[in-house]
């Protein structure tokens, strides 16, 4: 991190999606921060930007040179990895709301500069909630995401309709609907806090009773003797995050007094996640206290592979993995599927063979362009192999 920080913290933004635009509108209203610029890949005017068009530039270096810190939220691991590495060359700390990138290259990047995921999205909210829960003496069993709806293979027509209705990009709406985004978020919290998963694709307990679903996952975690990352599907539950935990038996009476139930499991939750509204606090905690709220861990154990949504033909191109119509993401153990392709690396790749619906795509199945993100992923895998060999010896 730079030794000298401006009196008014100069914050640059990379990305002009909903997160970037919302954060920009917050920053221009603050007295302790300045918006130093916004990097975009879009051409021309952005009518719904919400701040002056003068902040926009396609030149990354221009914003880096004018900033004390940058916030990255693009949902594109290949692009974000390159930008973050450039920021490190400028000795800038980086805050991300970009679980997509963290899960692919976050571990590699965290060794090269200061990087943290922000509070506000589900992984950051869970990390913040974890700090509170552990300080109160609880022993977490489940770190849970709450999903109101899931359709693993939605139609293009439906996704176009909802993208227009909700004001999100097509890829964002698709990744929310087919569960890819959720799987990525839960992989990040698993790696960042050293958690396990019970099965590929997670359990996804479906319930109309929030507490019942959280406790059911707690029972599973207890039987498996694991602390797990997972989720529930419940239309009736709040759109937030939760932790299912146990506590010391001799404090059960006191917890009952505070309306926490009879145990042995207790539900602690945050009933909302406010995305970009919570980023400024993460920025201040990083700059003033050096707090790394969450990253992908030194040696990740969980990744998100690409599962074919339909039969795919040899020679065809997958233009975009996350939020595309060809594949969806599933959390998996790297040691079980070391040859899988992280869904975040599927960008303009060509299939070398026919892929059947439901198949996991591996590196042997594709021709993939070189990128810094691919190099970073291979480096992480190589290090895991080295560690595995050293253990054998």
Helices and strands as residue ranges (DSSP letters): E 9-14, H 18-27, E 33-39, G 53-55, E 56-57, H 60-65, E 69-72, H 77-89, E 93-96, H 99-101, I 102-106, H 107-109, E 115-117, H 122-135, E 139-147, H 156-166, H 170-177, H 180-193, E 205-206, H 210-224, E 228-233, E 241-246, G 249-251, H 252-257, E 266-270, G 275-278, H 279-289, E 302-308, E 317-318, E 327-333, G 343-345, E 349-351, G 363-365, E 366-367, H 372-392
